[in-house]
Amino acid sequence: MGMNAELLAIGKYSKDIADFLCYPANFYEDTPDGSTIITLVCVCTNTDGSKLLAKSLGIDPWKFEQHCEIIPENVDFDMMTEAIEDPDDVVVFSALCSAGFKFYYLPNG
């Protein structure tokens, strides 16, 4: 069985980050600034990409205690770009880092 993984982010909403969230910005029109939201940053649909994403985040994909301890300063952005399927997701990750979001790695498989 193969593996896939998602990178999720949780943080405080502001109109400044609406373009970086997983739904179109107009979906957030009624969301008050400061509301806690969750968003999908990226998905890796294969085992190699999922493992490489974990490595780029500085974690082991099967050490579950590490999935909520992603430290943005430890991220290897070149490796992350190689791991994910849409390079724009690195821009999303960077924007959400700047906005103070916390990141969670979710492996499946």
Order of alpha helices (4+ residues) and beta strands (2+ residues): beta-beta-alpha-alpha-alpha-beta
